[in-house]
């Protein structure tokens, strides 16, 4: 069961990282400041989620609940 928790954490982490990458490209492609403001806000949110997910992963590792595949 804990393996699913770990897989879900990794999926969420990968998704957040992908969202950051997409938004960075979208910032380059944006044609107005309101779009850039939107993507900037999303990037900030995703970066916060990445920090939170990394913290949870570290906690799982410390608690010996993390198994590498």
Buried (B, 14 or more C-beta within 10 A) or exposed (E): EEEEEBEEBEEBBEEBBEBBEBBEEBBEEBEEEEEBEBBBEBBEBBBEBBEEBEEBBEEBEEEEEBEEE
